[in-house]
Amino acid sequence: MCSRTSSKIRFSGRQVTQQDLRLIREVVVDCGGLSRMELANTVCELLGWKRLLGSLKSRECGEFLEKLESKGLLQLPQKRAGRPVGSRTEVPVTERGEPGAPLVGSAGAVGRIELEQVRTEGERRWFRELIGRYHYLGHAVPMGAHLRYLVFASHPEKAIVGCVQFSSAAWHMAARDRWIGWDDATRARNLQRVVSNSRFLLLPWVRVKNLASRVLSLAARQVVADWQERYGLQPLLAETLVDPARYAGTIYRAANWIELGITNGRRSMDGPHGRKGVAPKTVFVYPLVPDAVRQLRER
């Protein structure tokens, strides 16, 4: 079974050999007392599955181990008790997250807009509270690599106006993949150069004309340098999904994002075994460099 399947199994663009699979099985059997995440950390350490700056690809490896289990190639320990599947992350409720003074007017009237990268535990809790309380999807820990920003306006005084999050791209998205024109092998190798704008929020008491598209434009420029600094890899393309039942995607069009079509209703972050039954979303992309498509097609 191993010889028939190993030639078809890849992890982050790298072919997984029979020797790799044997080592992974040995880790799972010999370290049966570890959690699934601890097993993923161990596998990453042994096989050198790391990002360019040295951090382990633990979340991606955890998903990969579950994929191997679904193929009958190994058996993982039972998942440890946690929140029910589909539940939102618990968020704090503090004074900092309470509605602020209404901010109304034009984008030019609120002064300089700055995106400050979330770095400290206090900032992470603030971001989690704002997204959890005011974004319709709530807060969820993003899978894989990610960057988060708190967005501030400088006038009439410095004030929080929103949040932006970028995270790892969807494994498969038909409209995006057709637009790029890459095959499966090239996608597996270059997908790490695509980032997902997985959360975008302007706080409900902020009613400033054209602010959303201005923030998106700033975020698209800033994430290129910040992602490269954090992960050692320059992103080439940003993508996002918009629920057409709620939003028309106007702010993305105003920021020059490109509408590609509608998803097929699969949970795209779940990889090739994603579950059906999720409402279709509108796909938008934004090239972060002039020749993004050419570079993403490179073998």
N, C-alpha and C positions, 0 to 999 in steps of 0.2 A: 504493500500500500504506500509505503514511504517513497519507493523509487518511482511510482507512477505519479505522485502528487508533488514531490518536492520541486520538480522542474517548473511547476506552474505557480509556486508560492513566492511572493516577493514582500519585502518589508521596506517601506520608504525608498522604493526604487531599486533595492538590492535583492538579488536572488538569494533565497534561503536554501542552503544545501542540505543533503541528507545528514551530514555531520552536525550542522546547526540544529536540525530537528532532534537528533539523538541527544545532544547536549541539553536542549530545552526540556525534553521528556525527563532526563535525569534530574534536572533541577526541580521539576514539578513533583517527581516521586520522592526524591531524597529530602526535599524541604517542605514536606506536607504540612507542617505546622505554621507556615507563613501565610499571610493574606495574599490575595491576588496582586495587589499593588507591590507588596514586598517581593513576590516572585518576578514581577515585571522589572523591578529595579535590579534584581540579581541577574536576570537574563541580559539586560542592557549592559551591565558591567562586564559580564563574561564575553559577550559578543561585540563589545565596543560600539553599541548603538547609541551614539551621542550626537549632540548638535555641534556645530563648528566651534563654539566657545566652551564645549566640554560638558554641558548639562545632559543628563540622561533623557532619552525619549520614552519616559516611563508610561505616560498616558497612552501614547500610540502603541506601545508594546502591550499594554493591558488589553487594548482592543484586538490586537493581533493574536494574543493567546486565546481570547474568546472565539476568534475566527477559526483557529486550529481545533478548538474543542468542538465547534459546530461541524467540522469536517471529520470528527471522530479520531483525530490524531493524538489527542491527549485528554485527560480529565482533570479539570481544575477543582480546587477546594470550593465548598459552598460559599456564596457571597455572604459576608458578615452583615448582620442586621443593621439597617439604616432607615432612612426615610423611604416611604413608599415610592415606587416608580412613578414619575410624572409630577411629584410634589415639588413645590418651589422651595428654594433655599430660604431658611429662616433669616430674617433681616432685623437689624436693630431699629428701634424707634426712639430717636433722640431729638433734642431741641435743634441740632444742626440740620436735621432733615425736615423741619417744619416749613411750611410755605413762607417765602420771603415777601418783601414789598413788591407790588406789581411793577414790572418793567415793560414799558410800552413805548413804541416809537419806531424809528428807523434804525437800521444797522449802524449807520454813521453816528447816531446820537449816543451810543453806548460805549464809545471809545474803543480802545484796543481790545481785541479778543485773544486770549492766551489759552493754550492747552497745556496743562501741567500733568506730567506722567505720574500715575499712582505708584508710589514706592513704599511708603510706610504703612504700618498696620492701621494707624488712625485713618489714613487716606483710603485704604482698602475697605474699612468699615463704612466710611462716608459714602464711597462709591456704591457699595452693596446696599446701603439704606436708600439712596436716591433711586437706583434702578429698581430695587425691590418694591418701593412704595409708589413709583410714578410711571414705570414702564409697563405696558400691558402684558409683556411676556414674563415680567418679574426677573429676579436674579437667579442665575445658575452658574456654577463654576464651569468656565469654558474648558473644552478638551484641547490638549496640546498647547502649543506656543500661543501667547497672547500678550497684548498691551492694553492698558486702560488709561483713560485721561479724564480729568476733571476740567471743565470748561468755564472760564471766568471772563466777565466783562469788566472794564476798568472805570466806567463812568455811569452814574455820578460818583460812585465809589466802587471798589472792587467787590464783586458779588458773583456767586456761583450761578451759572445759567444752564448748565447741562453736563452730560457725560457721553463719552465715546469709547467703544471697545472694538479692538481688532483681535481676531483669533485665527486658528488654523482653518484652511479652506475646506470646503466640502469635498469628499473623496470623488464623487461623481455627480455631475450636473450636465444633463444632455445639451441644454441650450448653450452653456458656456463652452463645453468641449467641442461642439460643432463650430462655434465661432472662432475658437483658437485653431482648430484643425489638427490636433495632436492625436496620436494613437495611444493605446493603453500603456505601452512601455514608456513612451515619452512623458505621458501624464504622471506616471508613478515616479519618474525621476525629477520632474520639474514642478510638481504640485506645491512643494514647499516654498516656491517663489510667488505663490498666490496667497493673499490674506483676505479674511472675511470681516467686513464691517458688521459684526454680529449684534451690536447694540448701538443705538443712537437715540439720545434723549435730550430734548429741550424741556426744561421744567415748566409745568403748566401755568405758572404765574408770569412766565416770560412770553410776551407777545410783541416781538420785534420783527418787523418786516425784513425779509431777506437774510435773517440771521442764520437760519438753518443751512442754506447753501453756502454761506460764508464759512461756517464752522466746518462743513464737509470738505471744502476746498483746502482750508488750513490743515485739517487732519490728514488728507491725502498726501500733502507735502511732508508733514512732520513724521508720519509713520515710516517713511522710507529710511530716513537716517536713524530713527530710534530702533526700528526692527533690526537693522544691520548692526547697530551697537549692541543690542541685547543678544541676538542670535547669530551674528556673524554672517548673515545672508541678506542680500538686497532683495526686497520684494519688487515684483514687476507689475502685478495686477491686483486690484482690489475688487471684491465682489460683495453683493448683498442680496438679501431676499426681502421683498415687500409683500405684505398681505393685502391683496387687492380688495378684499372685503372691508378693509379698514382705511387704506390709504391709496392714493393714485400714483405715488412715487414722484410727485411734483418737485420736491426739494432735490431729489437726485438728478432729475432732468435739468433743473436750474443750475446744478453744480457740474453739468456736462458729463454725467454718467450715461452709459449706453444701455438702453433697454434691449434685452436679448430674447425674451419670451417667457413662457410659463413652465414651472417645474411639473413633474409627473405625479406629484403627491407622495413620493417616497421620502423618508427621512434621510437626506443626503449625507449627513454627518455619520450615519451608521454604516457607511461603507457598502460593499456590494450586497450585503444581506439586510439592507435597510427595510424597515417595516412600511407597508402600504397604509393608506388611509389618512394621511396627513393632507390638510387642505393645500392645493397648489398655490405657489407663490410666484410673483413676478421677479425675474432675474435681471439685475443691473450689474455692470462692470465698469471699472475705471482704470485705464492704463496709467501706471505710475511712472513710466518712462516712455519716450517716443516710440521705441521699437519693441514694445513689450511682447507682441504676438510673435514676432520673428524669434526672439530669444526663448520664448516658451516652447516653440516648435523644434528647437535645436535638440538633436539626439545626443 
